[in-house]
Amino acid sequence: MQDDKTNADPDHLDRLIREPEAADYLGYSVRALQNWRLRGGGPRFVRVSRRSIRYRRRDLNAWANGRMASSTADSTSASNPSGDEPHRGVKALRRDPRRSAWVEES
């Protein structure tokens, strides 16, 4: 993920980059970054203003390196790659056909 610019510019890893450049740097879509910000589990970001998001290459590298795996049996699951619990405190719901409603699982 590093390139020749790192040697020429000592601030290369810490300079703030726009969302499209961050997505290209990681090889993901801008939409993926947006989803990770909403749901959690994505790379750290800087909220410059209400509608302006920036990333640091150093944080993108750290996030990608934290997801290194040698097999699919590694400890983090595919459904929760960050290993955290973004929905902690939310009760599971199930559909109750008798009442045509969603109810909390007991």
C-alpha positions as CSV (number, residue, x, y, z in Angstrom):
1,M,0.0,0.0,0.0
2,Q,3.0,2.3,0.3
3,D,4.5,3.8,-2.8
4,D,7.5,6.0,-3.8
5,K,5.8,9.1,-2.5
6,T,6.5,8.0,1.1
7,N,10.2,8.5,0.6
8,A,9.9,11.9,-1.0
9,D,7.2,13.3,1.4
10,P,7.6,12.5,5.1
11,D,4.0,13.6,5.8
12,H,2.6,11.3,3.1
13,L,1.1,8.8,5.6
14,D,-0.4,11.6,7.8
15,R,-1.9,13.9,5.2
16,L,-5.7,13.9,5.0
17,I,-7.1,12.4,1.8
18,R,-10.6,12.6,0.4
19,E,-13.0,9.7,0.5
20,P,-12.6,8.6,-3.2
21,E,-8.8,8.5,-2.8
22,A,-9.1,6.5,0.4
23,A,-11.5,4.0,-1.3
24,D,-9.1,3.7,-4.3
25,Y,-6.1,3.2,-1.8
26,L,-7.9,0.3,-0.2
27,G,-9.4,-1.1,-3.3
28,Y,-13.0,-0.7,-2.1
29,S,-15.8,1.5,-3.2
30,V,-16.8,4.8,-1.6
31,R,-20.1,3.2,-0.7
32,A,-18.2,0.5,1.3
33,L,-16.4,3.2,3.3
34,Q,-19.8,5.0,3.9
35,N,-21.3,1.7,5.1
36,W,-18.5,1.0,7.5
37,R,-18.8,4.5,8.9
38,L,-22.5,3.9,9.5
39,R,-22.3,0.4,10.9
40,G,-18.8,0.4,12.4
41,G,-15.8,-1.8,11.7
42,G,-14.2,0.4,9.1
43,P,-11.0,2.5,9.2
44,R,-10.7,5.5,11.4
45,F,-11.7,8.7,9.8
46,V,-11.7,12.5,10.4
47,R,-15.0,14.4,10.3
48,V,-13.8,17.8,9.1
49,S,-17.4,19.1,9.0
50,R,-20.9,17.7,9.0
51,R,-20.5,16.6,5.3
52,S,-16.7,16.4,4.9
53,I,-14.9,13.2,5.7
54,R,-11.2,12.6,5.4
55,Y,-8.8,9.7,6.0
56,R,-5.1,9.3,6.8
57,R,-3.1,6.7,4.9
58,R,-1.6,5.6,8.2
59,D,-5.1,4.7,9.6
60,L,-6.0,2.9,6.3
61,N,-2.8,0.9,6.6
62,A,-3.4,0.1,10.3
63,W,-7.0,-1.0,9.5
64,A,-6.0,-3.3,6.6
65,N,-3.1,-4.8,8.6
66,G,-5.4,-5.5,11.5
67,R,-7.5,-7.7,9.2
68,M,-4.6,-9.9,8.0
69,A,-5.4,-13.6,8.2
70,S,-3.7,-16.8,7.2
71,S,-6.9,-18.9,6.9
72,T,-10.7,-18.6,7.0
73,A,-10.6,-20.3,10.5
74,D,-8.9,-17.2,12.1
75,S,-10.7,-15.8,15.2
76,T,-12.7,-13.0,13.6
77,S,-15.9,-13.9,11.7
78,A,-16.8,-12.8,8.2
79,S,-20.0,-11.2,9.5
80,N,-18.1,-9.2,12.1
81,P,-14.6,-8.6,10.8
82,S,-13.8,-5.9,13.3
83,G,-14.3,-8.3,16.2
84,D,-16.3,-5.6,18.1
85,E,-20.0,-5.8,18.9
86,P,-21.7,-2.8,17.1
87,H,-25.2,-3.9,18.1
88,R,-24.5,-4.5,21.8
89,G,-27.7,-4.1,23.8
90,V,-30.0,-4.7,20.9
91,K,-32.4,-7.6,21.4
92,A,-33.0,-10.2,18.8
93,L,-36.3,-10.1,17.1
94,R,-38.4,-12.8,15.5
95,R,-41.6,-12.7,13.5
96,D,-44.6,-13.9,15.3
97,P,-47.1,-15.3,12.7
98,R,-50.0,-15.4,15.2
99,R,-49.8,-11.6,15.8
100,S,-48.3,-10.6,12.5
101,A,-45.7,-8.6,14.4
102,W,-42.1,-8.7,15.4
103,V,-41.4,-9.6,19.0
104,E,-38.3,-9.9,21.2
105,E,-36.8,-13.3,21.5
106,S,-37.0,-14.8,24.9
